Amino acid sequence: MGSQRPGVSPGFYTIFCLLLIGHATVILLTRFHPYTDLPFHLAEATITRFYNNPAMAFSEYFHVDLFPRPNVMFLWLSTWVTVVEVETLFRVLEVIYVLALPILFFFMVRRLSGDPWFSLLGFLALYNFNVSWGFINFFLGIPAILLFSLLLNRWLRRGGAWVGLSLAILMALLFVQHMLLFLFSGLILLVGWLLQPKRTPVQTLPLIPALVLGVGWIATDAAIGAGDTPAFLIDYLKDYPASIINRIKVYRIEHAQLSGGTWTKPLVGLAFSLPVIALAFVAWRRRASRIARLIRIHPGIAAFAFSAAGCYWILPGHFPDQWFLYQRFLVFLLLGLVLIASTLKIPRLGRALVTLLAVGHLAVYSEYFVSFDREAKPILDVMPQPGEGKLAGFMYDNGFRGSNPFVHFPAYHMVWNKDIAVSALCDFRFSLIDRKADEQKLPVYKDWLDRDWVYDMRYRDIPLLLVKGELPGQTKSRLTDYETRGVSGGWTLLGKP
């Protein structure tokens, strides 16, 4: 059913494969990646892997309880796959991500009988808001949502026991991967079911195993009930009209990390988002009847696009003690817009422009990754050796262009040296690693520093201090019992004699 699929030329496959190779190469050839929360997620994985090792002190400072909790897939993998370091394991998963997302999106475009050249725009979604912030469990699960939508589309159209079982297993895995992705997949299933003209209760059966996991988590995790829900809802309704302006400014969410300039930040963001929005608008105006027909024929893929739009435009910006909600779903919304755009017939010039956009995106991000890697690498010259004691950090110069990827770099002390570092990983509401030591033994990490902050001596019992940037005078005056151990490229290591 549906329109005949446009043919795929060998030239398209060549360009597509070269883009895949290009992105994978960038990931593999750079050690440090500009993802804000990545260092402490790697530290979480290190703690989990070596938690029961008596030669290490992790069990003295932290408490690990991973079942039945969501967002633990990477930690589980870190305990199962021990032949490589957690950094290498993440690098492998990262390469799988940059390959799987464009490939699965290509299949979504082809399922809609769309022009395959539009699938090149799927590459623009690779380094999205979630990647920039280092929400690794969320962004590594994005391809799974695309796969879920494809399987759901087949399930709603044709049924099949193996498809239903695959959906149920995938939903359970999404629970372990990230709770928001799990809930999003459930929403996609329900919306797709409602879009199905001949719906039956049997089509909702894949929800059952995942619901059992969800109920078990809610019943056992005290953090779920925290917060003042009525007050939060009142604030949400009061602030929502003003938030619409921020939601419209997609260029300040996606690709904002590329530049910190007042004018260059929106220009770069618009360069990679405005063409997608414009093409989708043109397609909606010119191909409305075909799009309506595709919604009826492919309810699973249509549900993906509708659910993404709903989450982006309706969800709040945060829950109590949990930041960034609607922003996470912009990547799905933009992919949904590309699916709409793919209903257009693309001329030869259009193919060239789409290719130029995808290649330009690869070039810009390659330079971004290489430059960040170059700025971060001097930390290797100053980091202490294993066994030298606990470490805390003053990340005064924590920014790089449009983001702040150096905030959690002190956590690399746990990753590399398997020693204790003062980190924010145990003090979030939904932390996977909980605090066991008191705040005197393991101080609370001051992550977002400004130069007016007066150091409160919280690290006075910590023998090692890692500094990025220049210490303000009032902080330096309170560190007289430390001496300089090493200096390299803006990094300084201080230690007690």
Secondary structure as GFF3:
##gff-version 3
##sequence-region A 1 497
A	DSSP	alpha_helix	10	29	.	.	.	ID=ss1
A	DSSP	alpha_helix	38	49	.	.	.	ID=ss2
A	DSSP	alpha_helix	58	61	.	.	.	ID=ss3
A	DSSP	beta_strand	62	64	.	.	.	ID=ss4
A	DSSP	alpha_helix	73	80	.	.	.	ID=ss5
A	DSSP	alpha_helix	86	111	.	.	.	ID=ss6
A	DSSP	three_ten_helix	116	125	.	.	.	ID=ss7
A	DSSP	alpha_helix	129	133	.	.	.	ID=ss8
A	DSSP	alpha_helix	136	140	.	.	.	ID=ss9
A	DSSP	alpha_helix	142	158	.	.	.	ID=ss10
A	DSSP	alpha_helix	161	177	.	.	.	ID=ss11
A	DSSP	alpha_helix	179	195	.	.	.	ID=ss12
A	DSSP	three_ten_helix	201	204	.	.	.	ID=ss13
A	DSSP	alpha_helix	207	220	.	.	.	ID=ss14
A	DSSP	three_ten_helix	222	225	.	.	.	ID=ss15
A	DSSP	alpha_helix	229	248	.	.	.	ID=ss16
A	DSSP	three_ten_helix	250	252	.	.	.	ID=ss17
A	DSSP	three_ten_helix	256	258	.	.	.	ID=ss18
A	DSSP	alpha_helix	264	286	.	.	.	ID=ss19
A	DSSP	alpha_helix	288	297	.	.	.	ID=ss20
A	DSSP	alpha_helix	299	314	.	.	.	ID=ss21
A	DSSP	beta_strand	318	319	.	.	.	ID=ss22
A	DSSP	beta_strand	322	323	.	.	.	ID=ss23
A	DSSP	three_ten_helix	326	329	.	.	.	ID=ss24
A	DSSP	alpha_helix	330	341	.	.	.	ID=ss25
A	DSSP	alpha_helix	348	376	.	.	.	ID=ss26
A	DSSP	alpha_helix	379	382	.	.	.	ID=ss27
A	DSSP	beta_strand	391	395	.	.	.	ID=ss28
A	DSSP	three_ten_helix	409	411	.	.	.	ID=ss29
A	DSSP	alpha_helix	412	417	.	.	.	ID=ss30
A	DSSP	three_ten_helix	424	426	.	.	.	ID=ss31
A	DSSP	beta_strand	433	435	.	.	.	ID=ss32
A	DSSP	beta_strand	464	468	.	.	.	ID=ss33
A	DSSP	alpha_helix	473	476	.	.	.	ID=ss34
A	DSSP	beta_strand	483	488	.	.	.	ID=ss35
A	DSSP	beta_strand	491	495	.	.	.	ID=ss36
###
